[in-house]
Amino acid sequence: MKFNKICVLGLGYIGLPTASTFATNGLKVIGVDVNPRVVETLSHGGIHIHEPGLRTLVEAALKSGNLTVSARPEEADAFLIAVPTPFHEGQFAEYEGRKYKLADMGAVTSAAEAIVPYLRKGNLVILESTSPPRTTIDLVAPILERSGLKAGSDFFLCYSPERVLPGQILRELIENARVVGGVTPESAQSGRDLYATFVKGRIIETDATTAEMVKLMENTTRDVNIAIANEFSRLAEKFGVDIWEAIRLANLHPRINILSPGPGVGGHCISVDPWFFVEAAPELTPLIYHARLVNDGQPHFVVDKVQQALGSLGGKKIAALGLAYKPDVDDLRESPAVEVVHLLQGEGAQVKAWEPFKPDANLKGIDMTPSLDEALKNADAILILVKHYEFVHLEPNTIAAKTRARLAIDTVNAWDADKWEKAGFQIVRLGVNKS
Ligand SMILES: NC(=O)c1ccc[n+]([C@@H]2O[C@H](COP(=O)([O-])OP(=O)(O)OC[C@H]3O[C@@H](n4cnc5c(N)ncnc54)[C@H](O)[C@@H]3O)[C@@H](O)[C@H]2O)c1
């Protein structure tokens, strides 16, 4: 199937690189976003998100005349939906005493509704947003069929998960294997034809629900594996073992790969997507549910550790290093580091937070500092929450000269304990209990 013009709904971390890559590969692309600020910024040649290389790509796409930005869709050969799928903040359901979070599919619903007036026979629609199982068949198809056209026979309909890594999106978009699940084999074939415009990795055709499950299984596997690492770190503390040494030794086994414990799991994917399985089948997902609880409970575990190290938290001054949800990114969404800071403050500690990737972040109730030195000034303890490259390479002697704190708490195995002890620090590490 040949595509000349496509419409991409949602111009965020996924939609904007995708729309721009199609445009620079010769397709006419209408990029649609409901946020007027996004449309205005892009229309004036600006960019509203940070991703290496994206500015240059968007500029090239706009300059070529192939990418235009609009608040509304228009007729096209294909429609791609890349809108957010968070969970409902503060809304829960319960199954046998297990309280779980609920997916907010409002953006997918309204994006599908927006396509209906423009849908024509022979068009292709692809949902890329990470979604609960059967969303394509049970939610999106019925909405699109309000056009009077039938999914799979009058128009093609697919689910294709996005599996790119933030920081590497532009390369991975092209090189990663792409799973394309159709509501019919012809739909999958049509989806393949569209992605073949630029995808250099394998394109694998399957059905829509399998493709939805693939994405959720990938992220859930990470979550469960991190949960077991976190639980191991709690056990190590109980038995006086250094978890990092134990993991290193266990991972010498050729079929074992234990991940790293830490202050929890964040971001908008791994900490969110497992809930989609739990909501879809609470009776079948006790493991996934409990893994989520372990990871969501990890910030409390860190706070207990800090409390033990400091004796009490009331009035104590803590320099918190890092607020991002993972190393070397500026994304603070669902970050466990932010949660740790809130919890410490709730216990009466005075926390100054330093996040080099977003020093001016406006987080309710959190005292951000403009520099590391400012955070260290007058601190009673230094707490590292994110393994940013620049934190790993801090020189303890230099730090010692900048602060009166002589207690360093390492939750991410960033620092060489011997080096910090030689520089005069007492070092406390997550997953290690020397007493
Ligand atoms: N960011 C990632 O690394 C990543 C990776 C894999 C999968 N995903 C999934 O991709 C989807 C999109 O994620 P994202 O990170 O790009 O989100 P995002 O928040 O960066 O961007 C989404 C954009 O969609 C717009 N939008 C919301 N409702 C809309 C509508 N009805 N019509 C048009 N535009 C609308 C928003 O204004 C926003 O600009 C999510 O389901 C996410 O889970 C994201």
The ligand as a MOL file (V3000), in Angstrom:
LIG
                    3D

  0  0  0     0  0            999 V3000
M  V30 BEGIN CTAB
M  V30 COUNTS 44 48 0 0 0
M  V30 BEGIN ATOM
M  V30 1 N 7.9600 8.6980 26.0570 0
M  V30 2 C 8.3780 7.4570 25.9480 0
M  V30 3 O 9.5580 7.1740 26.1190 0
M  V30 4 C 7.4390 6.3410 25.5780 0
M  V30 5 C 7.9850 5.1190 25.2060 0
M  V30 6 C 7.1250 4.1110 24.8220 0
M  V30 7 C 5.7450 4.3340 24.8200 0
M  V30 8 N 5.2430 5.5350 25.2060 0 CHG=1
M  V30 9 C 3.7940 5.7130 25.1660 0
M  V30 10 O 3.4640 6.5910 24.0910 0
M  V30 11 C 2.3110 7.3490 24.4260 0
M  V30 12 C 2.6360 8.8370 24.2890 0
M  V30 13 O 3.6420 9.1430 25.2140 0
M  V30 14 P 4.4840 10.4930 25.1640 0
M  V30 15 O 5.6330 10.2930 26.0860 0
M  V30 16 O 4.7520 10.8780 23.7450 0 CHG=-1
M  V30 17 O 3.4270 11.5140 25.7870 0
M  V30 18 P 3.5670 13.0940 25.8920 0
M  V30 19 O 2.8230 13.5050 27.0830 0
M  V30 20 O 4.9980 13.4940 25.7250 0
M  V30 21 O 2.8210 13.6410 24.5790 0
M  V30 22 C 1.5120 13.3690 24.2740 0
M  V30 23 C 0.9290 14.5560 23.5020 0
M  V30 24 O -0.4110 14.2030 23.1240 0
M  V30 25 C -1.2070 15.3830 23.2220 0
M  V30 26 N -2.6130 14.9720 23.2790 0
M  V30 27 C -3.3560 14.5860 24.3390 0
M  V30 28 N -4.6080 14.2630 23.9510 0
M  V30 29 C -4.6500 14.4350 22.6050 0
M  V30 30 C -5.6630 14.2590 21.6240 0
M  V30 31 N -6.8630 13.8080 21.9530 0
M  V30 32 N -5.3630 14.5660 20.3430 0
M  V30 33 C -4.1510 15.0330 19.9970 0
M  V30 34 N -3.1530 15.2270 20.8800 0
M  V30 35 C -3.3930 14.9180 22.1720 0
M  V30 36 C -0.6870 16.0810 24.4560 0
M  V30 37 O -1.0310 17.4520 24.4500 0
M  V30 38 C 0.8320 15.8430 24.3170 0
M  V30 39 O 1.4660 16.8960 23.6200 0
M  V30 40 C 1.9270 6.9300 25.8580 0
M  V30 41 O 0.9630 5.9310 25.7960 0
M  V30 42 C 3.2240 6.3830 26.4020 0
M  V30 43 O 3.0010 5.4420 27.4440 0
M  V30 44 C 6.0550 6.5560 25.5640 0
M  V30 END ATOM
M  V30 BEGIN BOND
M  V30 1 1 1 2
M  V30 2 2 2 3
M  V30 3 1 2 4
M  V30 4 1 4 5
M  V30 5 2 4 44
M  V30 6 2 5 6
M  V30 7 1 6 7
M  V30 8 2 7 8
M  V30 9 1 8 9
M  V30 10 1 8 44
M  V30 11 1 9 10
M  V30 12 1 9 42
M  V30 13 1 10 11
M  V30 14 1 11 12
M  V30 15 1 11 40
M  V30 16 1 12 13
M  V30 17 1 13 14
M  V30 18 2 14 15
M  V30 19 1 14 16
M  V30 20 1 14 17
M  V30 21 1 17 18
M  V30 22 2 18 19
M  V30 23 1 18 20
M  V30 24 1 18 21
M  V30 25 1 21 22
M  V30 26 1 22 23
M  V30 27 1 23 24
M  V30 28 1 23 38
M  V30 29 1 24 25
M  V30 30 1 25 26
M  V30 31 1 25 36
M  V30 32 1 26 27
M  V30 33 1 26 35
M  V30 34 2 27 28
M  V30 35 1 28 29
M  V30 36 1 29 30
M  V30 37 2 29 35
M  V30 38 1 30 31
M  V30 39 2 30 32
M  V30 40 1 32 33
M  V30 41 2 33 34
M  V30 42 1 34 35
M  V30 43 1 36 37
M  V30 44 1 36 38
M  V30 45 1 38 39
M  V30 46 1 40 41
M  V30 47 1 40 42
M  V30 48 1 42 43
M  V30 END BOND
M  V30 END CTAB
M  END
